[in-house]
């Protein structure tokens, strides 16, 4: 697919600091990992913070960043974002300049909300095209949804999701980091949109009321739209909206309120407990051993898969490949 030309970022009148550049601050006491809203890409990213000073675009967790900055820019005005992994997936994005949906190549992770599986889904979400609601059925046999789960060939385990055609549900598994097949998704929501209960449907659009000229206000509609667009690797939790009967969605964070000893950091692993799919674990941020000496890298495609040794399973370390 031809490389898309990103649209200029729209202007925002009330961004709560979300369009500010990340600031290390005025101290050098610690190197803390914090999160900031990357308004150019339309998602939250990590950065190093010195411990004091800085600006408002500084959050302790990705959840806090998403909650504050989620709606700074509408989904359909975000630029197409290829992501930071190594897959080559065809996706669709909405271009506000010509009011059309176009193909782009997505690498499989760290994209933004302007990322749709089909042109139809893109038009439904951004172009106000009313979809025909399909009957829920099992995916056709030729689709990736019918492929067996494959962990891959490497040893740098991460949490991913696959569609289980036996029970017609999306299930978490540990992906090794390379290899595998197309039945692998970054989040349960993405799996459901491709293969499960929301296959081919971007959002529910109610049938027209018998009184076509009557407009019924829905104070919860904004929050429901947020929920439908939310993409979370560990699931979504609904929380009440203050002074309202509405609820909004936030990303589940298994590490929330989970403490680790000094020199350790919380990471998320697939749980062996049938009552939950993910479990927080404490891992050393600086494991024993040394990274191999760098050789001349092949090509110029780099993707960040870890930040500290705690992001790596077992005794593996977070090393640069150049």
Backbone torsions as a table, in degrees:
resi	resn	phi	psi	omega
1	UNK	NA	141.7	178.4
2	UNK	-64.4	147.4	-179.8
3	UNK	-67.9	129.6	-179.6
4	UNK	-73.1	151.6	174.7
5	UNK	-96.3	112.9	-176.0
6	UNK	-60.0	139.5	174.5
7	UNK	-77.1	150.1	176.8
8	UNK	-62.3	143.4	-179.8
9	UNK	-62.3	135.4	179.6
10	UNK	-70.9	159.2	178.0
11	UNK	-79.7	147.6	178.7
12	UNK	-126.3	134.0	-177.0
13	UNK	-93.8	-21.0	-177.9
14	UNK	-140.9	87.0	-170.6
15	UNK	-107.2	1.2	178.2
16	UNK	53.2	32.0	179.7
17	UNK	83.4	1.3	-173.0
18	UNK	-70.8	-13.9	178.8
19	UNK	-99.3	2.9	177.8
20	UNK	-73.8	150.5	176.6
21	UNK	-73.2	148.5	178.7
22	UNK	-63.4	138.1	-177.1
23	UNK	-121.7	128.2	178.2
24	UNK	-65.8	-26.1	-179.5
25	UNK	98.8	-175.2	-174.5
26	UNK	-103.1	0.9	178.6
27	UNK	-112.9	169.4	174.6
28	UNK	-136.4	35.1	-175.8
29	UNK	-74.8	-40.3	-179.4
30	UNK	-140.4	161.4	170.7
31	UNK	-112.6	85.8	-177.9
32	UNK	-89.7	142.9	173.1
33	UNK	-83.2	120.0	177.6
34	UNK	-124.8	175.4	-179.4
35	UNK	-121.5	142.6	174.8
36	UNK	-134.6	156.7	178.0
37	UNK	-85.7	117.3	177.9
38	UNK	-86.3	92.5	-172.6
39	UNK	-69.4	-22.1	178.6
40	UNK	-68.7	-34.8	-178.6
41	UNK	-100.3	-20.5	179.4
42	UNK	80.8	34.9	176.1
43	UNK	-154.4	170.8	-178.8
44	UNK	-92.5	137.3	-179.2
45	UNK	-127.3	161.1	176.8
46	UNK	-87.2	153.3	171.0
47	UNK	-153.1	167.6	179.3
48	UNK	-94.5	135.1	-178.3
49	UNK	-121.4	135.5	-175.2
50	UNK	-78.6	-14.2	175.5
51	UNK	119.5	-19.1	176.9
52	UNK	-153.8	162.9	-178.3
53	UNK	73.8	-150.4	-178.5
54	UNK	88.1	-156.0	-178.9
55	UNK	-139.1	-172.3	-174.2
56	UNK	-70.7	-21.2	-178.8
57	UNK	-82.9	67.4	-172.2
58	UNK	-153.5	113.2	-174.6
59	UNK	-131.0	147.3	-179.4
60	UNK	-70.4	-32.8	-176.8
61	UNK	-135.3	161.6	176.3
62	UNK	-64.7	-35.1	178.4
63	UNK	-59.9	-45.6	179.3
64	UNK	-60.6	-43.1	179.8
65	UNK	-61.7	-46.6	-179.3
66	UNK	-64.1	-40.2	-177.7
67	UNK	-65.1	-39.3	-178.9
68	UNK	-75.7	-40.3	-166.8
69	UNK	-111.7	3.5	-174.2
70	UNK	-52.2	-43.9	-172.5
71	UNK	-106.1	23.4	176.1
72	UNK	-59.1	-45.0	176.1
73	UNK	-121.5	138.6	175.9
74	UNK	-62.7	150.2	-179.3
75	UNK	-50.3	-46.5	-170.6
76	UNK	-77.1	-7.1	177.4
77	UNK	-100.0	-4.0	179.7
78	UNK	-72.5	149.0	177.4
79	UNK	-73.7	155.1	175.4
80	UNK	-66.5	134.3	-176.4
81	UNK	-121.9	115.3	-177.5
82	UNK	-63.6	-27.0	-176.9
83	UNK	94.9	-171.6	-170.5
84	UNK	-134.0	25.2	175.8
85	UNK	-111.5	-158.5	-170.7
86	UNK	-121.8	5.2	179.2
87	UNK	-76.1	168.6	177.0
88	UNK	-131.1	88.4	-176.0
89	UNK	-111.1	138.6	176.9
90	UNK	-85.5	122.4	176.6
91	UNK	-129.0	175.4	-178.7
92	UNK	-125.4	142.3	174.9
93	UNK	-130.5	157.3	-179.5
94	UNK	-97.6	129.8	179.0
95	UNK	-104.3	109.9	-177.3
96	UNK	-66.1	-22.9	-176.0
97	UNK	-68.0	-39.6	-180.0
98	UNK	-116.0	8.2	175.6
99	UNK	57.3	39.6	179.9
100	UNK	-134.2	161.9	175.5
101	UNK	-101.1	138.6	-178.1
102	UNK	-129.1	154.9	174.7
103	UNK	-76.0	150.0	166.6
104	UNK	-150.1	166.9	-178.0
105	UNK	-97.8	122.4	-178.7
106	UNK	-108.9	135.7	-174.7
107	UNK	-88.6	-2.0	170.9
108	UNK	111.8	-14.9	179.2
109	UNK	-155.7	162.1	176.7
110	UNK	56.7	46.2	171.9
111	UNK	-95.7	-176.6	174.8
112	UNK	-112.7	-170.9	-172.3
113	UNK	-74.8	-19.5	179.2
114	UNK	-83.5	68.7	-171.5
115	UNK	-152.3	107.9	-173.5
116	UNK	-124.8	148.3	-176.9
117	UNK	-72.3	-30.8	-177.2
118	UNK	-137.6	160.3	175.5
119	UNK	-63.2	-37.9	179.7
120	UNK	-60.0	-46.5	179.9
121	UNK	-62.3	-40.6	177.9
122	UNK	-61.6	-44.7	-179.0
123	UNK	-67.8	-36.3	178.3
124	UNK	-63.7	-44.6	-175.4
125	UNK	-73.7	-44.9	-171.2
126	UNK	-107.1	-22.4	-175.4
127	UNK	-105.8	7.7	177.2
128	UNK	59.4	32.9	175.8
129	UNK	-89.7	127.5	-176.2
130	UNK	-80.1	123.3	-178.7
131	UNK	-84.7	157.2	168.2
132	UNK	-84.1	127.9	-177.4
133	UNK	-76.3	115.0	-179.4
134	UNK	-78.6	153.5	172.5
135	UNK	-72.1	139.1	179.0
136	UNK	-66.5	119.7	179.3
137	UNK	-136.4	164.0	175.3
138	UNK	-69.5	146.4	179.2
139	UNK	-61.1	152.6	178.0
140	UNK	-64.2	153.1	-170.5
141	UNK	-63.9	-25.0	-175.2
142	UNK	-82.5	-8.4	-173.3
143	UNK	-79.5	163.4	177.1
144	UNK	-62.6	-21.6	-177.3
145	UNK	-65.3	-18.3	-178.3
146	UNK	-95.4	-3.9	-179.8
147	UNK	-73.4	149.3	178.5
148	UNK	-71.4	156.7	177.4
149	UNK	-66.7	136.1	178.0
150	UNK	-132.3	123.9	-178.1
151	UNK	-74.5	-22.8	-178.2
152	UNK	96.6	-170.0	-168.3
153	UNK	-115.8	-0.3	-177.0
154	UNK	-105.0	-172.2	-176.5
155	UNK	-128.8	20.0	179.3
156	UNK	-104.0	77.8	-168.5
157	UNK	-65.1	136.1	173.0
158	UNK	-134.1	160.2	179.4
159	UNK	-82.1	130.7	176.1
160	UNK	-139.9	176.6	-177.4
161	UNK	-127.2	145.2	173.6
162	UNK	-132.6	157.0	178.2
163	UNK	-91.5	120.8	179.0
164	UNK	-92.0	103.4	-175.0
165	UNK	-71.7	-13.7	178.2
166	UNK	-70.3	-46.1	179.4
167	UNK	-108.4	4.7	176.8
168	UNK	57.2	45.0	178.3
169	UNK	-135.4	154.4	174.2
170	UNK	-89.0	132.4	-172.8
171	UNK	-132.2	143.3	178.8
172	UNK	-78.3	148.7	172.4
173	UNK	-150.8	169.1	178.9
174	UNK	-94.8	116.4	179.4
175	UNK	-96.0	136.6	-172.5
176	UNK	-76.0	-16.2	178.5
177	UNK	113.7	-16.5	176.4
178	UNK	-155.1	162.2	-178.2
179	UNK	74.4	-154.3	-178.5
180	UNK	86.2	-163.0	179.6
181	UNK	-135.0	-170.2	-174.5
182	UNK	-75.7	-11.5	179.0
183	UNK	-84.7	66.3	-178.5
184	UNK	-152.2	129.2	-174.4
185	UNK	-134.4	151.4	-177.4
186	UNK	-71.7	-28.5	-177.6
187	UNK	-145.1	162.5	177.8
188	UNK	-64.9	-37.8	-179.9
189	UNK	-62.4	-41.5	179.2
190	UNK	-66.0	-39.7	177.0
191	UNK	-61.6	-44.5	179.9
192	UNK	-64.3	-36.9	-179.4
193	UNK	-68.9	-32.8	-178.8
194	UNK	-83.6	-41.7	-169.3
195	UNK	-127.7	-24.4	-167.7
196	UNK	-97.7	-142.1	-170.5
197	UNK	-66.2	-21.2	179.9
198	UNK	-107.3	22.8	-176.3
199	UNK	-56.2	122.4	175.1
200	UNK	76.2	4.3	-178.4
201	UNK	-121.2	119.4	-178.7
202	UNK	-79.2	-37.1	-177.6
203	UNK	-161.6	157.7	176.6
204	UNK	-84.2	127.5	177.9
205	UNK	-116.1	116.3	-175.1
206	UNK	-65.8	151.3	176.9
207	UNK	-65.7	148.9	179.9
208	UNK	-58.9	141.8	177.8
209	UNK	-69.6	153.5	179.0
210	UNK	-58.8	-35.5	176.7
211	UNK	-94.9	92.6	-169.7
212	UNK	-63.5	-27.8	-176.0
213	UNK	-87.3	-4.2	-178.0
214	UNK	-89.3	126.2	179.4
215	UNK	-104.1	117.7	-179.2
216	UNK	-99.2	116.5	-178.9
217	UNK	-68.4	144.7	177.0
218	UNK	-133.5	100.6	-175.6
219	UNK	-67.7	-18.4	-177.6
220	UNK	-92.3	-2.3	-172.9
221	UNK	-60.3	-41.3	-180.0
222	UNK	-58.9	-44.0	-178.7
223	UNK	-69.7	-35.3	177.9
224	UNK	-67.0	-38.1	176.5
225	UNK	-63.6	-39.8	175.9
226	UNK	-59.0	-46.1	-178.2
227	UNK	-60.5	-41.9	-178.2
228	UNK	-68.4	-29.0	-178.7
229	UNK	-89.9	-15.1	-175.5
230	UNK	-65.0	134.9	177.6
231	UNK	-126.8	113.8	-172.2
232	UNK	-130.7	129.5	-176.7
233	UNK	-67.9	-25.7	-174.9
234	UNK	-114.5	16.9	178.2
235	UNK	101.5	171.5	-175.6
236	UNK	-121.7	140.9	176.5
237	UNK	-120.7	136.2	176.7
238	UNK	-90.4	136.1	178.6
239	UNK	-130.2	149.7	-179.5
240	UNK	-69.3	146.4	174.6
241	UNK	-90.6	132.1	-176.5
242	UNK	-59.6	137.5	178.6
243	UNK	57.2	37.6	-178.4
244	UNK	-155.9	159.5	173.7
245	UNK	-89.8	3.3	-177.1
246	UNK	-85.2	165.3	170.2
247	UNK	-125.8	155.3	174.8
248	UNK	-127.0	166.7	-176.4
249	UNK	-106.9	138.3	171.1
250	UNK	-129.3	156.2	-179.8
251	UNK	-72.9	136.1	172.9
252	UNK	-66.1	138.8	177.5
253	UNK	-130.5	98.8	-178.2
254	UNK	-57.7	-22.4	-178.5
255	UNK	-86.0	-4.3	-179.3
256	UNK	-61.6	130.9	179.8
257	UNK	61.4	22.4	178.1
258	UNK	-110.5	120.0	-173.4
259	UNK	-100.4	144.0	175.5
260	UNK	-123.0	157.1	179.1
261	UNK	-68.5	163.3	178.2
262	UNK	-58.9	136.2	-177.5
263	UNK	88.1	0.1	177.7
264	UNK	-121.0	162.9	-179.7
265	UNK	-141.8	144.5	179.9
266	UNK	-74.2	135.7	174.1
267	UNK	-131.8	166.5	-176.1
268	UNK	-112.8	133.1	179.1
269	UNK	-130.0	163.0	175.0
270	UNK	-70.4	133.7	-175.2
271	UNK	-85.0	145.5	172.7
272	UNK	-88.9	-5.2	-179.1
273	UNK	-85.0	125.1	-177.0
274	UNK	-64.6	-18.3	-176.7
275	UNK	-80.8	-12.0	178.8
276	UNK	-151.1	154.1	-175.8
277	UNK	-93.5	-24.0	-177.6
278	UNK	-127.2	151.9	179.6
279	UNK	-138.9	139.6	174.6
280	UNK	-77.4	141.6	176.1
281	UNK	-134.9	150.8	176.6
282	UNK	-98.3	129.6	178.0
283	UNK	-129.8	151.7	177.9
284	UNK	-65.6	136.4	177.1
285	UNK	-80.4	-18.0	178.4
286	UNK	-138.5	89.8	-176.1
287	UNK	-78.3	156.1	177.5
288	UNK	-59.9	153.7	178.3
289	UNK	106.9	171.1	-178.9
290	UNK	-124.4	151.7	175.4
291	UNK	-76.1	148.6	179.6
292	UNK	-64.8	153.7	178.0
293	UNK	-63.5	137.1	-177.6
294	UNK	-70.5	136.0	170.4
295	UNK	-105.7	176.0	-180.0
296	UNK	-64.8	118.7	-178.3
297	UNK	-66.8	148.7	176.7
298	UNK	-92.0	124.1	-179.6
299	UNK	74.2	-172.4	-177.4
300	UNK	-128.4	21.3	179.0
301	UNK	-92.9	112.3	179.5
302	UNK	-116.8	141.2	174.3
303	UNK	-139.0	136.1	-179.9
304	UNK	-85.0	121.0	179.7
305	UNK	-110.3	-10.3	179.7
306	UNK	-157.5	161.1	177.8
307	UNK	-118.0	-37.2	175.9
308	UNK	-136.2	172.0	178.2
309	UNK	-61.1	-23.4	-179.3
310	UNK	-65.0	-21.0	179.1
311	UNK	-76.9	-7.9	-175.4
312	UNK	-108.2	139.5	-178.5
313	UNK	-75.1	155.5	175.7
314	UNK	53.7	-129.4	-175.9
315	UNK	-94.8	6.0	-177.3
316	UNK	-68.3	147.6	-179.9
317	UNK	-111.5	159.7	177.2
318	UNK	-89.2	105.7	-174.1
319	UNK	-122.0	154.5	176.9
320	UNK	-89.5	142.8	174.2
321	UNK	-105.6	17.9	177.9
322	UNK	101.3	NA	NA
